[in-house]
């Protein structure tokens, strides 16, 4: 009876503990559910290029995955590539979270491509002493486009400005493209180019709180005043690639690659200039846009494979392996950028530890292979090949004479007694230019000339 009572109490205690834990879990879940959604802040700075477009795509995707209250892009740009700009505006239109564009800080500008991006936001704002406009298309060198191509470029740009979709001043947007008009923040507000002025991001979030916007997922009322703010700037890989795709850097890379190949072809066997040349040219082609991220990454990984195979065949003292490792690392980073996915196509990201493991394992494997290949092997000399060889006496050997051994006539000295002409001899050792032999019993006639 006492045992049953204790068992009953134990069961009741366990049930009470389980209930308490469950209650705490529900309270924690309720607390997490009540936590305000965050606001992600990204930065669009300097020239707009493919890396900028992919960075924007990544930040918006982060916002969608985190159910963010809004994604704010702080803009300060002189312009950039039209294709990349259109990718950014298209991503804004397809976003399931509110996009807020903010030309800031004071003194910043949203020129050219920045005008398209700013006006594509669900909410557009500017800081004091900023300006927007001058969105007229130019050629890649910055010069005016002439003739029918000019009209085509202007019409295409006007068609891509989303002022009408966002309920903003369509005529001013068209004039910004066709006539390169610009507007200071006060003018932009008066012309309804942007929605409001704010001093900084906290001021902006306070002023837009409660606004209603329409995203691709439906109507949303902004709740940003008390939302936690998360900076989501360029990660290290994106920062490096953003530098690489700069036109000046791309030209320098292509020049370096060209000189590297010239030096290698002029002096075959140097290896190092050739490796640097190929890697630099692939990166330059990626910068120019000739190769996309997937193409450049695969090209570098294939080049790494070729270098590893060549290391086994060519005495390069590790240079080919070092070049292969460098090419493999760069290719993996471009094809599978660590930290977060950035590039289109293959959307998976490889963990940096996996990259380190693969590169380390490859380095160890080819290091061992190289060490084995470079290890001196015993070389069979002519003398060692003669030991134990059987030949035929060309003369009577008493104890000196001539014998035919291993295809040649040798002066021999017998240490096992006299050997008649035609008798078999076996080499015991080599003494300078003569052979020390003995009778080879049972081997008569073998190797006769």
C-alpha positions in Angstrom: 0.0 0.0 0.0 2.8 2.4 0.9 4.6 1.5 -2.4 1.4 2.3 -4.3 1.1 5.6 -2.6 4.7 6.5 -3.4 4.2 5.5 -7.0 1.0 7.6 -7.2 2.9 10.6 -5.8 5.7 10.2 -8.2 3.4 10.0 -11.2 1.5 13.1 -10.0 4.9 14.9 -9.5 6.1 14.0 -13.0 2.8 15.2 -14.4 3.0 18.5 -12.6 6.6 19.0 -13.8 5.6 18.2 -17.4 2.7 20.7 -17.1 5.0 23.3 -15.8 7.5 22.8 -18.6 4.8 22.8 -21.2 3.4 26.1 -19.7 6.9 27.7 -19.9 7.3 26.5 -23.5 4.0 28.0 -24.5 4.8 31.2 -22.7 8.2 31.3 -24.5 6.4 30.6 -27.9 3.9 33.4 -27.1 6.7 35.7 -26.2 8.5 34.9 -29.4 5.3 35.4 -31.4 4.8 38.8 -29.7 8.3 40.0 -30.5 8.2 42.7 -33.2 9.4 41.8 -36.7 12.8 43.2 -37.5 13.7 45.8 -40.1 16.7 44.9 -42.4 18.9 47.7 -43.6 21.0 47.2 -46.8 23.3 49.6 -48.6 23.5 50.5 -52.3 26.7 52.4 -52.7 29.1 53.3 -55.5 28.4 52.0 -59.0 25.6 49.6 -59.7 26.9 46.3 -61.1 25.9 42.6 -61.2 27.2 42.1 -57.7 25.0 44.9 -56.5 21.9 43.3 -58.1 22.7 40.0 -56.5 23.4 41.6 -53.1 20.0 43.3 -53.3 18.3 40.0 -54.2 20.0 38.3 -51.2 18.9 41.1 -48.8 15.3 41.1 -50.0 15.3 37.2 -49.8 16.6 37.5 -46.2 13.8 39.9 -45.4 11.2 37.6 -46.8 12.7 34.6 -45.0 12.7 36.5 -41.7 9.2 38.0 -42.2 10.7 41.4 -41.8 8.6 44.4 -41.1 10.4 46.2 -44.0 13.7 46.2 -45.9 15.4 49.6 -46.0 18.0 50.3 -48.7 20.3 53.4 -48.0 21.3 54.7 -51.4 24.2 56.8 -52.5 25.2 56.0 -56.1 26.3 57.9 -59.2 24.6 55.2 -61.4 25.7 52.0 -63.1 24.7 49.3 -65.5 21.2 49.4 -66.9 20.7 45.6 -66.8 21.7 45.4 -63.2 19.3 48.3 -62.4 16.4 46.6 -64.1 17.1 43.4 -62.1 16.9 45.4 -58.8 13.7 47.2 -59.7 12.1 43.9 -60.8 13.1 42.3 -57.5 11.5 45.3 -55.7 8.3 44.8 -57.6 8.2 41.0 -56.8 9.1 41.5 -53.1 6.7 40.0 -50.5 8.0 42.5 -47.9 7.8 46.3 -48.0 10.8 48.0 -49.6 11.8 51.4 -48.4 14.4 53.3 -50.4 16.3 56.1 -48.6 18.8 58.5 -50.3 21.2 59.2 -47.4 23.2 60.4 -45.6 23.2 64.2 -46.1 25.1 65.0 -49.3 24.3 61.6 -51.0 22.7 61.3 -54.4 20.6 58.9 -56.3 21.8 59.7 -59.8 21.0 57.9 -63.0 20.4 54.2 -62.0 19.8 55.4 -58.4 16.7 57.3 -59.6 15.1 54.1 -61.0 16.0 52.2 -57.7 14.7 54.9 -55.4 11.4 55.3 -57.2 10.8 51.5 -57.2 10.5 51.4 -53.4 7.1 51.0 -51.8 8.2 54.1 -49.8 10.8 56.5 -51.1 12.6 59.0 -48.8 15.5 61.4 -48.9 17.8 62.9 -46.3 18.5 66.7 -46.1 20.9 68.0 -48.8 20.5 65.1 -51.1 19.4 65.0 -54.8 17.9 62.6 -57.3 17.7 62.5 -61.1 19.8 62.8 -64.2 18.8 59.3 -65.4 19.6 59.8 -69.1 21.2 56.6 -70.6 24.8 57.0 -71.9 27.2 54.6 -73.5 29.7 52.5 -71.6 32.4 55.3 -71.8 30.0 57.9 -70.5 29.3 59.6 -73.8 26.0 60.5 -75.4 24.2 57.9 -77.5 23.4 59.1 -81.0 20.8 58.4 -83.6 18.0 55.8 -83.4 19.9 53.9 -80.7 19.5 57.0 -78.4 15.7 57.0 -78.9 15.5 53.3 -78.4 17.5 53.5 -75.1 15.4 56.4 -73.9 12.1 54.7 -74.6 13.3 51.5 -73.0 14.4 53.4 -69.8 11.2 55.3 -69.6 9.2 52.1 -69.9 11.2 50.6 -67.0 10.7 53.5 -64.6 8.0 52.3 -62.1 6.7 55.8 -61.1 3.2 54.9 -62.2 3.1 51.7 -60.3 4.1 53.5 -57.1 1.8 56.4 -57.7 4.6 59.0 -58.2 5.2 61.8 -60.7 5.4 60.0 -64.1 6.2 63.2 -66.0 9.2 64.1 -63.9 10.5 60.5 -64.1 10.3 60.7 -67.9 12.0 64.1 -67.9 14.8 62.6 -65.7 15.4 60.1 -68.5 14.9 62.3 -71.6 16.2 65.6 -70.3 18.5 64.6 -67.4 16.6 66.8 -64.9 17.5 66.5 -61.2 15.8 67.6 -58.0 16.9 68.5 -54.6 15.1 66.9 -51.7 12.7 69.8 -51.3 11.9 69.9 -55.0 11.5 66.1 -55.0 8.9 66.3 -52.2 7.0 69.1 -53.9 6.9 67.2 -57.2 5.9 64.0 -55.4 9.0 62.2 -56.7 9.6 60.8 -53.2 7.2 60.5 -50.2 9.0 62.1 -47.3 12.2 63.5 -45.8 14.0 62.0 -42.9 17.2 62.8 -41.1 18.4 59.2 -40.6 17.2 55.6 -40.4 15.6 55.8 -36.9 13.8 59.0 -38.0 12.7 57.3 -41.2 11.3 54.3 -39.3 9.3 56.5 -37.0 7.8 58.6 -39.8 6.7 55.6 -42.0 5.2 53.7 -39.1 1.5 53.0 -39.8 1.7 53.6 -43.6 -0.2 51.1 -45.8 1.6 49.6 -48.8 0.8 46.9 -51.3 3.4 44.2 -51.9 3.2 41.1 -54.1 1.8 39.3 -51.1 -1.0 41.8 -50.5 -1.6 44.9 -48.4 0.7 45.5 -45.5 0.6 48.2 -42.7 4.1 49.1 -41.7 5.0 48.6 -38.0 8.6 50.0 -37.9 8.7 52.5 -35.0 9.7 50.0 -32.4 11.1 47.3 -34.7 14.6 46.0 -34.0 17.0 47.2 -36.8 19.5 44.7 -38.3 22.3 45.9 -40.6 22.7 43.5 -43.6 25.6 45.0 -45.5 28.0 43.3 -48.0 29.6 40.2 -46.6 33.4 39.8 -47.2 32.9 37.7 -50.3 30.5 40.2 -51.8 32.8 43.1 -51.0 35.8 41.4 -52.8 33.7 40.5 -55.8 32.2 44.0 -55.9 35.8 45.3 -56.2 36.7 42.7 -58.8 33.9 43.7 -61.1 35.0 47.3 -61.2 35.8 48.1 -64.8 39.3 49.5 -63.9 40.1 46.3 -61.9 38.8 44.1 -64.7 41.1 45.8 -67.3 44.1 45.4 -64.9 43.3 41.8 -64.4 43.0 41.1 -68.1 46.3 42.9 -68.7 48.0 41.0 -66.0 46.7 37.7 -67.4 47.9 38.6 -70.9 51.4 39.4 -69.7 51.4 36.2 -67.6 50.6 34.0 -70.6 53.2 35.9 -72.8 55.9 35.2 -70.2 54.9 31.6 -69.9 54.9 31.0 -73.7 58.2 32.9 -74.1 59.8 30.9 -71.3 58.2 27.4 -71.1 58.5 25.8 -67.7 58.3 28.9 -65.6 54.7 27.7 -64.7 53.9 30.5 -62.2 53.2 33.3 -64.8 51.0 30.9 -66.7 48.9 30.0 -63.7 48.5 33.6 -62.6 47.7 34.5 -66.3 44.9 32.0 -66.7 43.2 32.8 -63.3 43.4 36.6 -63.9 41.9 36.2 -67.4 39.0 34.1 -66.1 38.3 36.7 -63.4 38.5 39.5 -66.0 36.0 37.7 -68.2 33.7 37.3 -65.1 34.2 41.1 -64.4 33.3 42.0 -68.0 30.2 39.8 -67.8 31.4 37.5 -70.6 31.3 34.6 -68.0 28.6 34.5 -65.4 29.2 33.3 -61.9 28.5 29.7 -62.6 30.7 29.7 -65.8 33.7 31.4 -64.1 33.5 29.1 -61.1 33.3 26.0 -63.2 36.2 27.2 -65.4 38.4 27.8 -62.4 37.6 24.4 -60.9 38.4 22.6 -64.2 41.6 24.6 -64.4 42.5 23.5 -60.9 41.9 19.8 -61.9 44.2 20.2 -64.9 46.9 21.6 -62.7 46.6 18.8 -60.2 46.9 16.2 -63.0 49.8 18.0 -64.6 51.6 18.0 -61.2 51.8 14.2 -61.3 53.3 14.3 -64.8 55.5 17.4 -64.6 58.4 18.1 -62.2 57.1 21.5 -61.0 58.2 21.3 -57.4 54.7 22.0 -56.1 54.0 25.2 -58.1 51.2 23.4 -60.1 49.6 22.1 -56.8 49.8 25.6 -55.3 48.2 27.1 -58.4 45.5 24.4 -58.4 44.6 25.0 -54.8 44.3 28.8 -55.4 42.2 28.2 -58.5 40.0 25.7 -56.6 39.4 28.1 -53.7 38.5 31.0 -56.0 36.2 28.8 -58.1 34.4 27.4 -55.0 33.9 30.9 -53.6 32.4 32.2 -56.9 30.3 29.1 -57.6 29.2 28.5 -54.0 29.6 31.8 -52.1 30.0 31.2 -48.4 27.9 32.9 -45.7 24.8 33.4 -47.8 23.7 32.6 -51.4 24.2 35.5 -53.8 24.4 34.3 -57.3 21.6 33.0 -59.5 21.4 29.5 -60.9 22.7 27.2 -58.2 21.2 28.6 -55.0 23.0 26.4 -52.4 25.8 27.7 -50.3 28.7 25.6 -49.2 29.8 25.9 -45.6 33.3 27.5 -45.3 34.4 24.4 -43.2 33.5 22.1 -46.1 35.5 24.3 -48.5 38.4 24.3 -46.1 38.2 20.5 -45.7 38.1 19.9 -49.5 41.0 22.2 -50.2 43.0 20.8 -47.2 42.4 17.2 -48.3 43.4 18.0 -51.9 46.5 19.8 -50.7 47.5 16.8 -48.5 46.8 14.3 -51.2 48.8 16.0 -53.9 51.5 17.0 -51.4 52.1 13.3 -50.6 51.9 12.4 -54.3 54.5 15.1 -55.0 56.8 14.0 -52.2 56.6 10.4 -53.5 57.3 11.5 -57.0 60.3 13.5 -56.0 61.8 10.8 -53.7 65.0 9.5 -55.3 64.6 5.9 -56.5 67.4 3.3 -56.7 68.9 3.4 -60.2 70.2 0.2 -61.6 73.7 1.0 -63.0 75.5 -1.0 -65.6 77.7 -2.6 -63.0 74.8 -3.8 -60.8 73.1 -5.3 -63.9 76.3 -7.4 -64.5 76.3 -9.1 -61.1 75.3 -12.7 -61.5 75.2 -12.5 -65.3 76.3 -15.6 -67.2 78.6 -15.3 -70.2 80.9 -17.4 -72.5 84.7 -17.5 -72.4 86.0 -16.2 -75.7 89.5 -17.4 -74.8 91.0 -19.7 -72.3 90.8 -18.0 -68.9 94.0 -19.0 -67.0 93.1 -17.1 -64.8 92.9 -14.0 -67.1 91.1 -13.9 -70.5 88.3 -12.5 -72.5 84.6 -13.4 -72.0 81.4 -12.3 -73.8 78.9 -11.0 -71.1 75.7 -9.0 -71.5 76.3 -8.4 -75.2 79.9 -7.1 -74.8 83.5 -8.6 -74.6 85.1 -8.0 -71.2 88.5 -8.6 -69.7 87.8 -11.1 -66.9 89.7 -12.8 -64.1 88.6 -16.1 -62.8 88.6 -16.8 -59.0 87.3 -20.4 -59.2 89.9 -22.0 -61.4 90.8 -22.0 -65.1 87.9 -21.9 -67.6 88.4 -23.3 -71.1 87.4 -21.4 -74.2 83.6 -21.8 -74.8 83.0 -22.5 -71.1 80.3 -20.7 -69.1 81.3 -17.9 -66.7 79.2 -16.2 -64.0 80.1 -12.6 -62.9 80.8 -12.3 -59.1 81.7 -8.6 -59.0 82.9 -5.7 -61.1 86.4 -4.5 -60.5 86.8 -1.2 -62.4 86.8 -2.1 -66.1 87.2 -5.9 -65.6 84.9 -8.6 -64.3 85.7 -11.1 -61.6 84.1 -14.4 -62.7 83.8 -18.0 -61.7 82.8 -21.1 -63.7 79.1 -21.3 -64.1 78.5 -25.0 -63.7 75.4 -26.3 -65.6 75.1 -23.1 -67.7 77.4 -24.1 -70.6 76.3 -22.7 -73.9 74.0 -20.0 -72.5 74.6 -16.6 -73.9 77.1 -17.8 -76.5 78.0 -15.2 -79.1 
